[in-house]
Amino acid sequence: HNFMETVRKLDASKEWYVGQCNWDNKQRNVLFVQGGGGILMSQPLVARVYPTLNECEKKYVGVYAGDIRIGFCMKDIGVKRPTYDNHFSGDSVGIILGKPGSNA
């Protein structure tokens, strides 16, 4: 598989939030997609989260990383968890083993 094959399989009419997942347990326990490897969101999800971004930014001003803030915004609008895809950089061992934030 390559990245474009993965993207072609996604239903553009549905909401999706895809990338290399990580767990932030220092802030307030949120699963998020790391920005370094890229964050992929469907247009329907962007359309739903966009109106909430100003308020979300104010609410999470103390959260040190933008990708983690996005994770909180997604959680606030009801996105339960992002989808992991191995075409984004990083190691997913912790997610695969059910131990987010772990390297083993």
N, C-alpha and C positions, 0 to 999 in steps of 0.2 A: 504494500500500500504506500501511496505517497499522500501528501497533504491534499492535493486537488481531488484525488479519488475520495478521500474522506469528506471533503466539503460537498462534493456532488451528491453524496448519499443523504445529506441533511435536507429535511423538508423545510423549504423557505417559508412556508405558511405557519410553521410552529415556532414557539419560543425555545431558544437554546442558548446556553452560556457555556462555552467550550474552551479548554486549554489545559495547561499543566496546573493541576490542583495542589493546593497547600492548605494547611490548617494554622490559623493564628490563635495560639492559646495564651498569648501575652495580653491581648486587648480584651476580647470578650467572646472567645471561642466561635470563630466563624470560618467556614470553608470558603475559599476564594480561588480564583484563577490568577496565577502570577502574571504580572504585566511584562516581565522580561522576555518570556517566550511568546507573548502575544495573547490577546483576549479576543475571542471570536463570539459575537452575539448576532442573533437573527434580527432582522428588521422589526418584526412584531415585538420582540423583547425591548429593543431600543426605544420603540415608540411608546411602550408602557412605562419604562423607567425614566425617560427623558423629562417628563413634567415634574418628577420628584427630585431631580438632581440638586437644585439650589437648596432646598430644605435639607436634603440628605448631607450635603457638604457642610452645612452649618451644624447639623446634629453630630457629625463625626469629625469635627475640626481637629480634635486631639489625636486622631488615629494617624500614625506617622507615614503610612504608605498609601498611595492612591489606589493601588489594586486591592488592598484590604478594604478601603472605604467603599469601592465598588461592590465588594463582597457583602458588606453590610447593607448597602442600598438594595442589592438583589434579595437579601434575606428579608428586608423590610417590606418588599412588594410581594413576598410569598414564594420566591424561587428557593426551593428546598436545598438543592445542592447543584454545583456545576458538574458538567460532564468531562471526565478526563479523556484526553486524546494523546497518544504517544508521539504525535508529529510535532509537538511543542517541546522545547528544550527542558531538560531536567530529569530528575529521578522520581519515579512514582511509587517506589517500594512501599512507603508508609501508607499510601492510599490503597494500594492493591491488598496489603495485608490487613487493612482495616485499622491501622494505627496512624492516623493523620499526624504529620509533624515528626514522624519517626524515620530513621534511615534504615531500619531493619524490621 
